[in-house]
Amino acid sequence: MNDKTPIRRTRPTFTDQEALQFHAVGRAGKLEVVATKPMATQRDLSLAYSPGVAVPVLAIAENPALAYEYTTKGNMVAVVSNGTAILGLGNRGALASKPVMEGKAVLFKRFADIDSFDIEVATEDAEEVINCVRYLHPCFGGINLEDIKAPECFIIEERLKELMPIPVFHDDQHGTAIIAAAGLINAFHLTGRDMKEAKLVINGAGAAGIASVELLKAIGFSPNNVILCDTKGVVYRGRTEGMNQWKSGHAVETSARSLADAMEGADAVFGLSAKGAFTADMIRSMAANPIIFAMANPDPEITPEEVALIRGDAIMATGRSDYPNQINNVLGFPYIFRGALDVRATTINMEMKIAAAQALATLAREDVPDEVAAAYQGSRPRFGREYIIPVPFDPRLISTIPPAVAHAAVETGVAGRPVPENYEGVLQARRDPTAGVLARVFERVRKFPKRVVFAEGEEEQVIRAAMSFVNQGLGTAILVGREDAVRGAAEAAGIDIDRAGIEIHNARLSRRNSAYAQYLYSRLQRQGFLFRDCQRLINQDRNHFAAAMVELGDADAMVTGVTRNFSVALDDVRRVIDQKPGHRVIGVSLCLTRGRTVLVADTAITEMPDAAALAEIAVEAAGVARRLGMEPRLALLAFSTFGHPEGERSRHVREAVKILDAMRVDFEYDGDMAADVALNPDHMAAYPFCRLTGPANVLVMPAFHSASISTRMLQELGGATVIGPLIVGLDKPVQIVALGATDTDLVRMAALASYHIGG
């Protein structure tokens, strides 16, 4: 085996019993229905059903488009199968297909936040399937056909597209074709080929094979250069054996009669057939730098190891997750439907499929974030022969594919409404709840970009964050570190920092270090520091150097913390930067869960605040809420509620409320109260004298330890997303991430620092 043998990723292993147990444990199956509206009181039930439900019924009867506003239709897809072509298992019947269809529904939800029901139709008759499904369009925004054998799948899809005013999409056909086309676009890019001149062979004339031929011709392949093969050989003009109308439409004039004949001199081959279909002689006969997509499942037509023994210049893709370049339909169908649903498309046309393929191909050429590397045990994909298609856990898929599909739908006149405003931000918020909360922050930072210094500039994730910060138009990035070390780490990571205009500042060699040292000495000389001590801190400690850059106006904001504990990094920064006059330095964490955003303070600085400190913390936290676009409602928490039971910390909280009364602050607040009273309106109703007009959105904790413990526990056990702690009250914008933070965490904190969330 030569040195270009692909490295296989670790393949998940499990026993048959484990697979059965996975599906049986707890609730049987993989789906459940969860109500999206409260069902706790009689009033709730009256609104949800009779008599309240009559109001939307009458509204929809008068204007059917309102079904998208008042029901789940606009975010609901039916997964329909009759089980005649299950995965690689063949015809196992409708009932046996149910675990697969439930799995498909789970993927819709996991990757694109689309709700889905599986519908298994117990008939192999195409007309009966059509008649079953055709009347379901009031229920759903789209129909995903799955695991239906050819040629019935063609008949069913074509007829349902004619009969139904919503998108009908057979994923086995078009999903595979779209993902494979994206990979082929990039393989051609790497090998310098022109689609109009290249020769392509497609082995397999079933659903995916026919769809691939149609899509690739639409993208730009010359019809005469695409040869379709089936079990009887080449589909050529004049052939009569084993033909049908779908194959006949792609017959070509050629002297080739066998798959071996067709593959001779071919630039690329798609395998959508069976294990062992490609022989060593066939691979040898292909053109230089052949492109081989062996997509049969579970075993490809030929393995990468087998190809590597034959020739070392091939680019390979398979349908397997344990090899690079997996042609995985989950890269397509959730996001294609997401884009179609969001503009209320009536169909998924060829232009929408092409847009999806091109968007996928473009995304693969971009640097991948840390989340992708984490999902693949630290193996970071990079555009090249073993990475021509994005991987399924790339978080950018949801903000890349749906907009391309949606815009194509609008441009081709099949959309029922325009692309939503700030669509990419809306999509990011579906997958990452922090995206919606921080949208305002990112929008303002783009309008007023800043110079942000990343103190730990030799770390790979910091370099990636700096690159992403610049690429997103958020400002200028400055890396602190030794230039050779920074450039070496960037080169190893495949990052061109010069192209992005990223600055590198070496503290020891900087022309400004003398000024920084002198400034630091002026602050620390009466705290036991000699000038040489301050010079050493500036020359050798990146936090001190970066903080001095911000303090003396050479940068606007600073981010650190990847390699140093939070408290240590904060001590470094506070040697250089004072708290803002009239403010208090605190830590505020943003907790996002179940559609709610709650700020918690102080989660980082003051361990046991007295009443005066609690009042100051409340004022700072209210300011953060306002800067994030929230109208603050503060609850000063304790284990007691309005005096019961009594306790020392509760007395501090009640005294803090009196101090706020005297200050005449302009936000809602009250306390002491327990967390459930602060957050649950039913519990709060037991205290009609409570000053809060609704559930609290800012929680002031009685002590640092309770704040820190509760937010971390909420994140681990409660499924919440926690951002922070954010530093509030410093005179200059500085944020500190957690040890080992990802590039996404760093970009988020850099944006918050630029926004000056702390005041």
Rosetta blueprint (number, residue, H / E / L):
1 M L
2 N L
3 D L
4 K L
5 T L
6 P L
7 I L
8 R L
9 R L
10 T L
11 R L
12 P L
13 T L
14 F L
15 T L
16 D H
17 Q H
18 E H
19 A H
20 L H
21 Q H
22 F H
23 H H
24 A H
25 V L
26 G L
27 R L
28 A L
29 G L
30 K L
31 L L
32 E L
33 V L
34 V L
35 A L
36 T L
37 K L
38 P L
39 M L
40 A L
41 T L
42 Q H
43 R H
44 D H
45 L H
46 S H
47 L H
48 A H
49 Y L
50 S L
51 P L
52 G L
53 V L
54 A H
55 V H
56 P H
57 V H
58 L H
59 A H
60 I H
61 A H
62 E H
63 N L
64 P H
65 A H
66 L H
67 A H
68 Y H
69 E H
70 Y H
71 T L
72 T L
73 K H
74 G H
75 N H
76 M E
77 V E
78 A E
79 V E
80 V E
81 S E
82 N L
83 G L
84 T L
85 A L
86 I E
87 L L
88 G L
89 L L
90 G E
91 N L
92 R L
93 G L
94 A L
95 L H
96 A H
97 S H
98 K H
99 P H
100 V H
101 M H
102 E H
103 G H
104 K H
105 A H
106 V H
107 L H
108 F H
109 K H
110 R H
111 F H
112 A H
113 D L
114 I L
115 D E
116 S E
117 F E
118 D E
119 I E
120 E E
121 V L
122 A L
123 T L
124 E L
125 D L
126 A H
127 E H
128 E H
129 V H
130 I H
131 N H
132 C H
133 V H
134 R H
135 Y H
136 L H
137 H L
138 P L
139 C L
140 F L
141 G L
142 G E
143 I E
144 N E
145 L E
146 E L
147 D L
148 I L
149 K L
150 A L
151 P L
152 E H
153 C H
154 F H
155 I H
156 I H
157 E H
158 E H
159 R H
160 L H
161 K H
162 E H
163 L H
164 M L
165 P L
166 I L
167 P L
168 V E
169 F E
170 H E
171 D H
172 D H
173 Q H
174 H H
175 G H
176 T H
177 A H
178 I H
179 I H
180 A H
181 A H
182 A H
183 G H
184 L H
185 I H
186 N H
187 A H
188 F H
189 H H
190 L H
191 T H
192 G L
193 R L
194 D L
195 M L
196 K L
197 E L
198 A L
199 K L
200 L E
201 V E
202 I E
203 N E
204 G L
205 A L
206 G L
207 A H
208 A H
209 G H
210 I H
211 A H
212 S H
213 V H
214 E H
215 L H
216 L H
217 K H
218 A H
219 I H
220 G L
221 F L
222 S L
223 P H
224 N H
225 N H
226 V E
227 I E
228 L E
229 C E
230 D E
231 T L
232 K L
233 G E
234 V E
235 V L
236 Y E
237 R L
238 G L
239 R L
240 T L
241 E L
242 G L
243 M L
244 N L
245 Q H
246 W H
247 K H
248 S H
249 G L
250 H L
251 A L
252 V E
253 E L
254 T L
255 S L
256 A L
257 R L
258 S L
259 L H
260 A H
261 D H
262 A H
263 M H
264 E L
265 G L
266 A L
267 D L
268 A E
269 V E
270 F E
271 G E
272 L L
273 S L
274 A L
275 K L
276 G L
277 A L
278 F L
279 T L
280 A H
281 D H
282 M H
283 I H
284 R H
285 S L
286 M L
287 A L
288 A L
289 N L
290 P L
291 I E
292 I E
293 F E
294 A E
295 M L
296 A L
297 N L
298 P L
299 D L
300 P L
301 E L
302 I L
303 T L
304 P H
305 E H
306 E H
307 V H
308 A H
309 L H
310 I H
311 R L
312 G L
313 D L
314 A L
315 I E
316 M E
317 A E
318 T E
319 G L
320 R L
321 S L
322 D L
323 Y L
324 P L
325 N L
326 Q E
327 I L
328 N L
329 N H
330 V H
331 L H
332 G L
333 F H
334 P H
335 Y H
336 I H
337 F H
338 R H
339 G H
340 A H
341 L H
342 D H
343 V L
344 R L
345 A L
346 T L
347 T L
348 I L
349 N L
350 M H
351 E H
352 M H
353 K H
354 I H
355 A H
356 A H
357 A H
358 Q H
359 A H
360 L H
361 A H
362 T H
363 L H
364 A H
365 R L
366 E L
367 D L
368 V L
369 P L
370 D H
371 E H
372 V H
373 A H
374 A H
375 A H
376 Y L
377 Q L
378 G L
379 S L
380 R L
381 P L
382 R L
383 F L
384 G E
385 R L
386 E L
387 Y E
388 I L
389 I L
390 P L
391 V L
392 P L
393 F L
394 D L
395 P L
396 R L
397 L H
398 I H
399 S H
400 T H
401 I H
402 P H
403 P H
404 A H
405 V H
406 A H
407 H H
408 A H
409 A H
410 V H
411 E H
412 T L
413 G L
414 V L
415 A L
416 G L
417 R L
418 P L
419 V L
420 P L
421 E L
422 N L
423 Y H
424 E H
425 G H
426 V H
427 L H
428 Q H
429 A H
430 R H
431 R H
432 D L
433 P H
434 T H
435 A H
436 G H
437 V H
438 L H
439 A H
440 R H
441 V H
442 F H
443 E H
444 R H
445 V H
446 R H
447 K H
448 F L
449 P L
450 K E
451 R E
452 V E
453 V E
454 F E
455 A L
456 E L
457 G L
458 E L
459 E L
460 E H
461 Q H
462 V H
463 I H
464 R H
465 A H
466 A H
467 M H
468 S H
469 F H
470 V H
471 N H
472 Q L
473 G L
474 L L
475 G E
476 T E
477 A E
478 I E
479 L E
480 V E
481 G L
482 R L
483 E H
484 D H
485 A H
486 V H
487 R H
488 G H
489 A H
490 A H
491 E H
492 A H
493 A L
494 G L
495 I L
496 D L
497 I H
498 D H
499 R H
500 A H
501 G L
502 I L
503 E E
504 I E
505 H E
506 N L
507 A L
508 R L
509 L L
510 S L
511 R L
512 R L
513 N H
514 S H
515 A H
516 Y H
517 A H
518 Q H
519 Y H
520 L H
521 Y H
522 S H
523 R H
524 L H
525 Q H
526 R H
527 Q H
528 G L
529 F L
530 L L
531 F H
532 R H
533 D H
534 C H
535 Q H
536 R H
537 L H
538 I H
539 N H
540 Q H
541 D L
542 R H
543 N H
544 H H
545 F H
546 A H
547 A H
548 A H
549 M H
550 V H
551 E H
552 L L
553 G L
554 D L
555 A L
556 D L
557 A E
558 M E
559 V E
560 T E
561 G L
562 V L
563 T L
564 R L
565 N L
566 F H
567 S H
568 V H
569 A H
570 L H
571 D H
572 D H
573 V H
574 R H
575 R L
576 V L
577 I L
578 D L
579 Q E
580 K L
581 P L
582 G L
583 H L
584 R L
585 V L
586 I E
587 G E
588 V E
589 S E
590 L E
591 C E
592 L E
593 T E
594 R L
595 G L
596 R E
597 T E
598 V E
599 L E
600 V E
601 A E
602 D L
603 T L
604 A L
605 I L
606 T L
607 E L
608 M L
609 P L
610 D L
611 A H
612 A H
613 A H
614 L H
615 A H
616 E H
617 I H
618 A H
619 V H
620 E H
621 A H
622 A H
623 G H
624 V H
625 A H
626 R H
627 R H
628 L L
629 G L
630 M L
631 E L
632 P L
633 R E
634 L E
635 A E
636 L E
637 L E
638 A L
639 F L
640 S L
641 T E
642 F L
643 G L
644 H E
645 P L
646 E L
647 G L
648 E H
649 R H
650 S H
651 R H
652 H H
653 V H
654 R H
655 E H
656 A H
657 V H
658 K H
659 I H
660 L H
661 D H
662 A H
663 M H
664 R L
665 V L
666 D L
667 F L
668 E E
669 Y E
670 D E
671 G E
672 D E
673 M E
674 A L
675 A H
676 D H
677 V H
678 A H
679 L H
680 N L
681 P H
682 D H
683 H H
684 M H
685 A L
686 A L
687 Y L
688 P L
689 F L
690 C L
691 R L
692 L L
693 T L
694 G L
695 P L
696 A L
697 N L
698 V E
699 L E
700 V E
701 M L
702 P L
703 A L
704 F H
705 H H
706 S H
707 A H
708 S H
709 I H
710 S H
711 T H
712 R H
713 M H
714 L H
715 Q H
716 E H
717 L H
718 G L
719 G L
720 A L
721 T E
722 V E
723 I E
724 G E
725 P E
726 L E
727 I E
728 V E
729 G L
730 L E
731 D L
732 K L
733 P L
734 V E
735 Q E
736 I E
737 V L
738 A L
739 L L
740 G L
741 A L
742 T L
743 D H
744 T H
745 D H
746 L H
747 V H
748 R H
749 M H
750 A H
751 A H
752 L H
753 A H
754 S H
755 Y H
756 H L
757 I L
758 G L
759 G L
